[in-house]
Amino acid sequence: MTQFNPQLTIHDFVEIFVDKAFANMNIVSTKVMRFYDQRYSLKYGLTADYLDCANVLVDPYLELCQKNKANTFRLLSVAEARFIFKCGLTLVERIFANQDPIAGTAKHRQIAVDNAIKLLAA
């Protein structure tokens, strides 16, 4: 996130972020994702830290908010940012992992973009 332009609006940021997330999801087939997801779930269940991988985005995002000059980024607490990025993980990655028919479509992208903007915009 450090490479983002401080003049970027939240809308532009979310569009870029969702597109990058979709591109990353398309690197691995959904069948492979599902296979490992099922193996993990069978072995460990749904652990309390299951979505904590999204936490790595919190500090860089909060720094981006502080540097942003467009005044379209809502200032968040660390806790709120953690929750929002876990929601984002559900909006993007889980749809692919669950092999939802909408995964990767223009409709899925629009749902992810619209909801992320609602959660993050000032």
Buried (B, 14 or more C-beta within 10 A) or exposed (E): BEEBEEEBBBBBBBBEBBEEBBEEBEEEEBEEBBEEBEEEEEEEEEEEEEBEEBBEBBEEBBEBBEEBEBEBBBEBEEEBBBBBBBBBBBBBBBBBBEEEEEBBEEEBBEBBBEBBBEBBBE
